């Protein structure tokens, strides 16, 4: 029996004829193949590649064409399931279904199915873009870890930060996928319970306003409207990160600043990075794209007063937060500026936190980097590898970008020696990885 998937993407709903160019709104019958990066599955129609959303590998679906290029690939949304996958479930967020908002594209996939999906996407990227052979040990051991408690809460109510936009009538919503159109919402099931309790969808906002809500570890929910506090003058939040060994770190972060969104992500990633870095007293570490200092502070504790952590961050607001978060840690030197430019400086930049210890170490023992979604890129990777660290710990939020940088490193005598993956974005295609690169040549 066929299953309808709710609202469809805009279009006429015509049945696409075999052998003729497709038009937006045409209906296609597709046999769905493997998942690919970005939340799509791969299918083909009359030899044409179609990236289809809201489907699962192995399914047969009827899909509406949402983008039809004369040359190249098409895009489609599955709107009816003819042959379902065993991993298909009732969507946890129908507003993010076909024709709906972005940000919940795997809501129709079981939690075990989401782990398998993300594992396959990472492995595909590392084979196809990173040029890893199929028998590579990192691929053989690869699995995606789920945070404790996520299964019990069905992957819902995990996000400590959400961003909404008001439509023309002042209703809070999000953009339709790949569109500037705002769709009004009535709920956001991925948000942490205190954000849900803030009733952002039960009031009227200025049309076009951007609404940010933050539920920090310490304190009440902060709501910012176009960057201004909805109430009072508080613009910062306090975060607390408790690690598996019981140690605890506290941070101050701008409400609009970057912080990991899953409630358990900061502790999970700090534990993973410290395990991978394996630094001890006296070590020298570069912490690149260091943000507000999530990794900087525990790394500084690990290397002790005789060690050194050079933290490099390009966002001025994050550097301001980091300066407060590393207060009293004289082994930390903060560098504000573009990472590639800072590493390219002939003599190393002067530190902005500890002027008595300017510049960068001649050779870091370990480099930790957590680049944005686009990855580190060739210039940064070349500077990192030229510094000849014992290992590079790479935190990645994008499998394709990680794979590109891994390929770059492998061409220059460094191998992917360790890889962990974490599902810190349930019900979306996003996945976080912690990879280790080590030298294979001297």
GUDRENKE-768573 format. One record per residue (C-alpha): residue in three letters; x, y negated, z negated. Coordinates in pm, whole numbers, plus 32768, in hexadecimal, padded with zeros to 4 digits. Example, Ala and Ser with C-alpha at 12.3 -4.5 7.8 and 13.67 -1.06 7.14 Angstrom:
BEGIN
    aa      x      y      z
   ALA   84CE   81C2   7CF4
   SER   8557   806A   7D36
# end
This chain:
BEGIN
    aa      x      y      z
   UNK   8000   8000   8000
   UNK   8086   7EAB   805D
   UNK   80C2   7DAD   7F48
   UNK   808D   7C37   7F7A
   UNK   8195   7B5E   7ED6
   UNK   80D2   7A1D   7E9A
   UNK   80F8   78D0   7F48
   UNK   81A8   78D0   8098
   UNK   82A0   77DC   8126
   UNK   8212   76C9   8203
   UNK   81CA   7740   8363
   UNK   80C0   77BF   844B
   UNK   80D6   792F   83FA
   UNK   80EB   79A0   8564
   UNK   815E   7B00   85AC
   UNK   82B3   7AEB   864E
   UNK   82BF   7B8E   87A2
   UNK   83DB   7C79   87F8
   UNK   84E5   7BE3   88D7
   UNK   8475   7A7B   88BF
   UNK   851B   7963   87F9
   UNK   8493   7948   869A
   UNK   83DE   7818   8614
   UNK   83B8   77A9   84AC
   UNK   8280   784D   8424
   UNK   8299   7989   84F4
   UNK   825A   7ACD   8439
   UNK   8363   7BDB   8459
   UNK   8364   7D44   83E9
   UNK   84BD   7D8D   835C
   UNK   8579   7EB8   82D3
   UNK   864B   7E20   81BE
   UNK   87BC   7E6D   8191
   UNK   88C7   7E14   8093
   UNK   88C5   7CDF   7FB5
   UNK   89AA   7BC4   801D
   UNK   8A2E   7A92   7F6D
   UNK   892A   7986   7F2A
   UNK   8801   7A5A   7EBF
   UNK   87AE   7AEB   8013
   UNK   87A4   7C45   80A8
   UNK   881E   7C91   8204
   UNK   8729   7CFF   8310
   UNK   871C   7CFF   848C
   UNK   860B   7CAA   8581
   UNK   8645   7CFF   86EF
   UNK   87BB   7CF8   86A5
   UNK   87A8   7BA5   85F9
   UNK   8831   7B89   8495
   UNK   8723   7B1D   839F
   UNK   876E   7AB4   823A
   UNK   8632   7B0A   817C
   UNK   85DB   7AA0   8019
   UNK   84EA   7B3F   7F21
   UNK   8534   7C99   7FAB
   UNK   8602   7DC1   7F2E
   UNK   86F1   7EAE   7FDE
   UNK   8639   7FD3   807B
   UNK   84EA   7F24   8091
   UNK   8413   7EE9   81C2
   UNK   8372   7D92   81AD
   UNK   82A9   7C9B   8275
   UNK   835F   7B4E   8268
   UNK   8318   79EE   82DC
   UNK   842C   7946   83A2
   UNK   84A3   780B   82ED
   UNK   85CC   77AE   83CA
   UNK   8608   7819   8531
   UNK   874F   77AF   85D0
   UNK   876E   77E1   8745
   UNK   88CB   7865   870B
   UNK   8933   7914   85CE
   UNK   8862   799B   84B0
   UNK   86FA   796C   8440
   UNK   866A   7944   82E2
   UNK   8525   79DC   8266
   UNK   8457   7A0B   8129
   UNK   83BD   7B5E   80E6
   UNK   8248   7B24   80AC
   UNK   81C2   7C87   80B5
   UNK   8268   7DCD   804A
   UNK   8212   7EF6   8128
   UNK   8306   7FEF   808D
   UNK   837E   7F83   7F30
   UNK   84C8   7FCC   7E83
   UNK   84C4   8085   7D34
   UNK   856F   7F4E   7CA7
   UNK   844D   7E68   7D01
   UNK   8388   7DDA   7BDA
   UNK   827C   7CD2   7BB0
   UNK   832E   7B84   7BCB
   UNK   8379   7AE0   7A7D
   UNK   8352   7988   7B1E
   UNK   8261   797B   7C42
   UNK   82A4   7808   7C7B
   UNK   83FF   786E   7CF7
   UNK   8370   796B   7DED
   UNK   8341   7947   7F65
   UNK   831A   77DB   7FC7
   UNK   835A   776E   7E61
   UNK   846C   76C4   7D9D
   UNK   85D5   7734   7D9B
   UNK   867C   77C3   7C6A
   UNK   85C5   790A   7C2C
   UNK   8600   79CF   7D69
   UNK   8635   7B1F   7CBA
   UNK   8505   7B09   7BDA
   UNK   846C   7C30   7C96
   UNK   8596   7D16   7C4F
   UNK   85B0   7DF5   7B1B
   UNK   86C9   7D9B   7A2B
   UNK   8793   7ED5   7A83
   UNK   8752   7E86   7BF2
   UNK   87DB   7D26   7BC0
   UNK   891F   7DB2   7B30
   UNK   8945   7E9C   7C59
   UNK   88F2   7D7F   7D4A
   UNK   89FE   7C9D   7CB8
   UNK   8B01   7DB3   7CAA
   UNK   8AC9   7DFC   7E1B
   UNK   8AE5   7C8A   7E76
   UNK   8C2E   7C62   7DB7
   UNK   8CBE   7D9F   7E4F
   UNK   8C53   7D37   7FAE
   UNK   8CF6   7BDF   7F87
   UNK   8E3C   7C71   7F05
   UNK   8E4C   7D70   8020
   UNK   8DDB   7C90   813C
   UNK   8E71   7B40   80D4
   UNK   8F78   7BAA   7FD6
   UNK   8FF3   7CC5   80B9
   UNK   8FFE   7DBE   7F9A
   UNK   9002   7F28   800F
   UNK   8ED1   7FF6   7FA8
   UNK   8FA9   80CA   7EC0
   UNK   9030   7F9C   7E02
   UNK   9026   7FE6   7C88
   UNK   8F6E   7EA1   7C3A
   UNK   8E53   7F0B   7D20
   UNK   8E4E   806E   7C9D
   UNK   8E1E   7FF1   7B37
   UNK   8D33   7ED3   7B89
   UNK   8BED   7EB5   7ACF
   UNK   8B26   7D87   7A5A
   UNK   8AFB   7D59   78E3
   UNK   89B9   7CD6   784A
   UNK   89C1   7BF8   7711
   UNK   8941   7C9F   75D4
   UNK   87D1   7C5D   75A5
   UNK   8784   7C08   770F
   UNK   86D8   7D55   7751
   UNK   85F3   7D2A   7624
   UNK   858F   7BCC   7695
   UNK   856E   7C42   7801
   UNK   8676   7B47   786E
   UNK   858B   7A2A   7814
   UNK   85B9   78FC   772F
   UNK   8735   78F9   7749
   UNK   877E   77A2   77DD
   UNK   87E9   7688   76FA
   UNK   87D9   7587   7813
   UNK   86DE   7543   7926
   UNK   86AB   7428   7A1E
   UNK   855B   73C2   7AAC
   UNK   84DE   72AE   7B91
   UNK   838D   71FE   7B8A
   UNK   82B4   7210   7CC2
   UNK   81EE   70ED   7D55
   UNK   80E0   7117   7C4D
   UNK   81D9   7123   7B2F
   UNK   81C3   729A   7AF4
   UNK   8306   734C   7A93
   UNK   837D   744B   7B91
   UNK   8499   74BF   7C6C
   UNK   84EE   74AE   7DDB
   UNK   8466   75AE   7ECB
   UNK   8587   768D   7F39
   UNK   8659   75DC   8046
   UNK   856F   74B1   8040
   UNK   854D   7355   7FAB
   UNK   83E0   7399   7F5B
   UNK   8396   73A6   7DE6
   UNK   82AB   74BA   7D6F
   UNK   8201   7477   7C22
   UNK   822F   758A   7B1C
   UNK   816E   75F5   79EB
   UNK   8288   76B1   793F
   UNK   83F6   7716   7952
   UNK   8418   7879   78C8
   UNK   8593   787B   78E3
   UNK   85B8   775C   77E9
   UNK   8609   778E   767A
   UNK   84DD   7788   7591
   UNK   8525   762C   74FE
   UNK   851E   7599   765F
   UNK   83D4   7648   76A7
   UNK   834C   75B4   7563
   UNK   83AF   7455   75D6
   UNK   827D   745D   76C1
   UNK   832A   73BE   77EB
   UNK   8212   7430   78D3
   UNK   80F6   73A6   7801
   UNK   813F   7236   7833
   UNK   8162   713F   794E
   UNK   82B3   70AE   79B6
   UNK   831D   6F94   7A99
   UNK   8303   701D   7BFE
   UNK   845A   7083   7C7A
   UNK   84F6   7089   7B1F
   UNK   85FD   718F   7ACD
   UNK   85B8   723E   7982
   UNK   86CD   72FD   78D1
   UNK   868E   73CC   7799
   UNK   87A4   7459   76BE
   UNK   8778   7548   7599
   UNK   88CA   7543   74E6
   UNK   8944   763D   73E5
   UNK   8934   752C   72D9
   UNK   8818   7430   72D7
   UNK   86D1   73E6   7384
   UNK   8683   73EE   74F6
   UNK   8709   72BF   75B1
   UNK   8638   723D   76D5
   UNK   86D6   714A   77CB
   UNK   860D   7091   78D2
   UNK   86E8   700C   79E9
   UNK   880A   702D   78F8
   UNK   8761   6F67   77E0
   UNK   86EA   7009   769B
   UNK   8572   7035   768D
   UNK   857F   6FE1   751A
   UNK   8689   6F33   744D
   UNK   87E8   6EF6   74CE
   UNK   8887   704F   74B2
   UNK   893E   70B3   75F1
   UNK   8A1D   71CB   756B
   UNK   89DF   7322   74D9
   UNK   8A9D   7401   73EA
   UNK   8AF4   7561   7455
   UNK   8B6E   7680   737E
   UNK   8C1A   77B4   740F
   UNK   8C3E   78E8   7335
   UNK   8D23   79FB   73BC
   UNK   8D14   7B73   738A
   UNK   8E24   7B66   727E
   UNK   8D5C   7A6A   71B2
   UNK   8E2C   7939   7208
   UNK   8D64   7803   7255
   UNK   8DA2   76C7   7320
   UNK   8CDC   7584   732F
   UNK   8CC2   7493   7453
   UNK   8C26   7347   74AC
   UNK   8B9F   733A   7610
   UNK   8AEE   722B   76D8
   UNK   8982   7287   7706
   UNK   89A7   7267   7880
   UNK   8B00   7307   787C
   UNK   8B5E   7465   78E6
   UNK   8B2F   7584   77F1
   UNK   8AE1   76F0   7834
   UNK   8967   7712   784A
   UNK   8929   7871   77C1
   UNK   890B   7862   7649
   UNK   8A11   7975   761E
   UNK   8AF6   7913   773F
   UNK   8BF2   7836   7685
   UNK   8C4A   7945   7587
   UNK   8C4E   7A5C   768C
   UNK   8D35   799D   7775
   UNK   8E20   7921   7663
   UNK   8E47   7A85   75E1
   UNK   8E87   7B04   7743
   UNK   8F84   79F3   7793
   UNK   9044   7A21   764D
   UNK   9054   7B99   7687
   UNK   90CC   7B68   77ED
   UNK   91C6   7A54   779B
   UNK   925F   7B19   7679
   UNK   932F   79F0   7606
   UNK   93D8   79D6   74B6
   UNK   948F   78D4   73E4
   UNK   9580   77FD   74A9
   UNK   94EA   7844   7600
   UNK   94B8   773A   770B
   UNK   9365   7733   77B9
   UNK   92C8   7663   78CD
   UNK   914F   763D   78A6
   UNK   90D4   75B9   79F4
   UNK   8F76   7529   7A2C
   UNK   8F69   7522   78B2
   UNK   8E26   745F   7888
   UNK   8DD1   7402   7722
   UNK   8ED2   74FB   76A1
   UNK   8E0C   763F   7680
   UNK   8F46   770F   76C0
   UNK   9044   7605   765E
   UNK   8FF3   760B   74EC
   UNK   9009   7787   74B2
   UNK   913B   779D   7595
   UNK   91E2   768F   74C4
   UNK   919E   7757   738B
   UNK   922B   788F   742F
   UNK   9376   77EA   7493
   UNK   939A   7735   7346
   UNK   9459   75FD   72F0
   UNK   9593   7676   73A5
   UNK   94D9   76B9   74EA
   UNK   9441   75CD   75E7
   UNK   92FD   75B8   76AB
   UNK   92EE   74CA   77D3
   UNK   917F   748A   7822
   UNK   9127   73EA   7971
   UNK   8FCD   735E   79C1
   UNK   8F51   726B   7AC8
   UNK   8E0A   71FB   7A2A
   UNK   8E45   70CB   794D
   UNK   8D1A   7114   786F
   UNK   8D94   7277   7831
   UNK   8EF2   71F5   77DF
   UNK   8E57   7108   76E1
   UNK   8DA1   722C   763F
   UNK   8ED9   7303   7648
   UNK   8FA6   71F4   759F
   UNK   8EBC   7207   7474
   UNK   8EAA   7382   747A
   UNK   9026   73AF   746E
   UNK   9059   72A5   7365
   UNK   9169   731A   7277
   UNK   91F3   7420   736A
   UNK   9344   7385   73BD
   UNK   939F   74B0   7499
   UNK   929B   743C   7597
   UNK   92F1   7347   76AD
   UNK   91C5   72C4   7771
   UNK   91ED   7258   78DB
   UNK   90D0   7198   797A
   UNK   90C6   71AB   7AF3
   UNK   908E   7284   7C23
   UNK   9127   73D6   7BDB
   UNK   91E2   73F3   7D25
   UNK   926C   7293   7D01
   UNK   92D8   72CD   7B99
   UNK   938F   740E   7BF2
   UNK   9430   7368   7D1F
   UNK   94CD   7251   7C4F
   UNK   9648   725C   7C79
   UNK   96A0   724A   7B0B
   UNK   9552   72A9   7A73
   UNK   945B   71A7   79F2
   UNK   946C   710B   789D
   UNK   9379   71A3   77A8
   UNK   9255   70CE   773A
   UNK   922D   7177   75E9
   UNK   938E   71A9   756B
   UNK   9474   709F   7600
   UNK   9593   7124   752F
   UNK   9591   725E   7605
   UNK   955F   71DE   7769
   UNK   9562   72A4   78AA
   UNK   951D   740F   78ED
   UNK   95EC   753E   788D
   UNK   96E8   75A9   7994
   UNK   9650   7703   7993
   UNK   9506   776D   78F2
   UNK   94F7   78C9   7865
   UNK   9385   78DE   78C2
   UNK   929C   780A   7996
   UNK   9127   7802   794E
   UNK   9048   775F   7A52
   UNK   8ED0   7735   7A66
   UNK   8E94   767F   7BB0
   UNK   8D45   7600   7C32
   UNK   8C6F   76D1   7D1B
   UNK   8D49   7680   7E4A
   UNK   8E74   7729   7DA6
   UNK   8FD6   76B0   7D67
   UNK   9047   76A3   7ED1
   UNK   919B   76C9   7F74
   UNK   924B   7598   7EE2
   UNK   91F7   75EC   7D7A
   UNK   923B   7760   7DA8
   UNK   938E   7714   7E47
   UNK   93EE   7632   7D23
   UNK   937E   7735   7C27
   UNK   9437   7854   7CCE
   UNK   9570   7781   7D04
   UNK   957F   774D   7B8A
   UNK   95B5   78C7   7B6B
   UNK   94DC   7913   7A3B
   UNK   94D1   7A73   79B2
   UNK   935F   7A7B   7A02
   UNK   9248   79A2   7A86
   UNK   90F3   79BC   79DF
   UNK   8FEC   7947   7AD6
   UNK   8E87   7901   7A61
   UNK   8D9F   78FE   7B90
   UNK   8C30   78AA   7BBC
   UNK   8C30   78F9   7D31
   UNK   8C9D   7A4E   7DB9
   UNK   8CED   79C8   7F15
   UNK   8DCB   78B1   7E8D
   UNK   8E78   79A7   7DA4
   UNK   8EB5   7A91   7EC9
   UNK   8F4E   797A   7F9B
   UNK   903E   791C   7E85
   UNK   9091   7A89   7E3F
   UNK   90E9   7AB7   7FAF
   UNK   91C5   7982   7F9F
   UNK   9278   7A09   7E6B
   UNK   92A8   7B65   7EFF
   UNK   934D   7ACE   8031
   UNK   9446   7A2B   7F44
   UNK   94A7   7B5A   7E78
   UNK   939E   7B60   7D68
   UNK   92A5   7C79   7D34
   UNK   914C   7C8C   7C96
   UNK   91A0   7D63   7B6A
   UNK   9067   7D3E   7A95
   UNK   8EFE   7CD4   7AC8
   UNK   8DCC   7CB0   79EC
   UNK   8C76   7C35   7A59
   UNK   8B5E   7BAA   7981
   UNK   89EF   7B70   79CE
   UNK   89D1   7A1A   792C
   UNK   88C3   79A5   7A1E
   UNK   87AF   7AAD   7A0C
   UNK   86A2   7A9D   7B1A
   UNK   8789   79D8   7C00
   UNK   889B   7A47   7CF0
   UNK   89AA   799A   7C23
   UNK   8AB0   7A6A   7B6E
   UNK   8BE7   7A12   7AA7
   UNK   8D36   7AC5   7ACD
   UNK   8E7A   7AC2   7A0A
   UNK   8F9A   7B3A   7AE3
   UNK   910B   7B67   7A9C
   UNK   921A   7B38   7BA6
   UNK   9379   7BB8   7B64
   UNK   94BB   7BA2   7C2C
   UNK   951E   7CCD   7CFB
   UNK   9660   7C2B   7D81
   UNK   977C   7B74   7CD5
# end
